[in-house]
Amino acid sequence: MKYDFETICDRRGKGSRKWMPVEDFEELIVPFSVADMEFNTAPEIKKELINYIENNILGYTTYMDDYLEEVVKWQKDIHDLDIKEEYIVSTPGVVSALYYLILTLTKEDDGIIIFKPVYHPFTASVEAANRNVINCPLINKDGYYKIDFEKFEDLAADPKNKAIIFCNPHNPVGRVWTEDELTKIVEISKKYNILIISDEIWSDITMSGFKTTSILKVAGDYLDSVVVSTAASKTFNLAGLTCSNIIIPNKLIKRAFLKELEKPHLAVPALGFVGTKAAYKYGKDWMKEMINVVEENYKYTKNFFEENINGSVVSPLEGTYATWVDLRSLGLDKNQLEKFLVEKAKFYVNQGYFFGEEGEGFIRINLACPKSVLKDSLNRLKIAIES
């Protein structure tokens, strides 16, 4: 490999939110929880950031040079998606953008449909905006998840429900939705005039044989009712630079969204633009190697659970770098499972109940780490289970 994906970085005492639970341990315990990689930043990105710092003032900054051009080019090269520069609104992160999109597109007490188990800030953002969370649970068949289109249509037909928040690839179950599935989402949404917010922050990270199709590609004449969130932050682990790119084809929605962002004076920092541009311009080879490492880690993890925990089910990983594991066969409730993993195995993961009641008894494991770390941690889990 050209890049280093094996060096273990000790992040204790460095302000890492992910590492806070293991700060005081004498031994090096690497957590597998927050979707934050344990890989060194791509050297090409570091180089551009250092160069900018050495030659510029870190004041208020807006789009620079060919930034928007690189965002458009990335979407075309990686996803064969044609977008225009004028569709893009850059924001300091997808989660904050999601909240302000909800304020822009809906009114208080409107219903917003989500598909649980799903990334928990979806629920938090809807509730914070005084909207109603309308759950359309995914169907789980032996670890493989599908959309319940019959229930989705019933919910979409309710005039109180105005929008959906969709996740593609899906966090935490790892599905990369097919073109047919996305087309059905659009058709039902169009039939009942449901606005679509599609979180595609994971879209670059897909396993062998899979490729993310943006919902924009199948939107057709419903394009003006679709908004898509993208970022380099998951792909290149740049969350600390707080930069995302929201794709809004509808000029009126874009204008209203910008007004919402002006209220709290939200803005992307200079290094967010620099890092994102560098990632899209120079990071493709690093990304490909990173995905290969994640895929190998997934195979190792899947084999581990199949061999060591009877009845456990590891969902097929099609996209993202987090694998979803069903541990209900252990016979523990959510609190017992969490206590066992933390206190006995020192195995720090995201508990499935974070993603909704459908996730109780499940865990989400972050696989973006050196394989040696994964092996050591899974061995610790094995010893705890055997004891």
C-alpha angles and dihedrals in degrees: 000000000000094000135055114250097152106064111106113223116208103216098177112130093014100101097259109159089203092056098047095101092055099041096110100044117114091209120064107257113177114205123224097199123092114054093254120123126238092214127107114257114267107271092229090060093047090051093054093047093050092047091051093049092050094050106032145053115248096228132131107315138186133184111330134203111319097343097128090043090057092049091052092045092051092053090050097045098043102030105019086236120149113211132158126238090237090063092065127097114176116213136177095261140335097258095057089044090053092055093050092045088056090052090048099047104034144037132233113288093017114138119244118195120222131173113234140239083054143139103302098226086070089068093039093051093050093049093044089056091051093247125131123257109227110192123210100182118216116242113247116204112176091325096314114112129212135178117257095228094177092057091041091057091048090053093044090053091061105097090215090068113081109167147014131221108212129188121212116202088025121241119235105007096052099229121154101205116231125238089251092053092048091048090055090050090053094044094052092043091050092048091058099029094248116166116230125221108183119192105207098165090126095047096111094055111077131144128238112301095019134095129177116244111204113229085232089071093061098034094095111170090356091069094111090062095055130087122183129198119211137166143164090229099095096037095051102020095247100140090126090065091060101216129139134161119225115199112214117171093180110086094204093051090047092052092048091047092052089053090054091050091051092060095070092027093240114185139165114247119239094252090054090063093042095049095045093048091049091049093052094042101044109010106081096099092047090050093052092052092046091054090051090053092049092049092052090048089052092053091049092048094048092052091047094056094042090053100040111030116049113220096014115136125206110200116232108267110225098153143003123040096260123091124210117221129190109215098167088117088075088071095228126135118233094268094047091048093050092047092049094049095046103037103031104029101023084222107151113198137141109276113233095233088069086075096051137291088290087071098057109128092022132101133203116219122200106224098186095106141095110288091235089061091050093050094049093048095047089048089054088052091050092052091049092051093048092050 
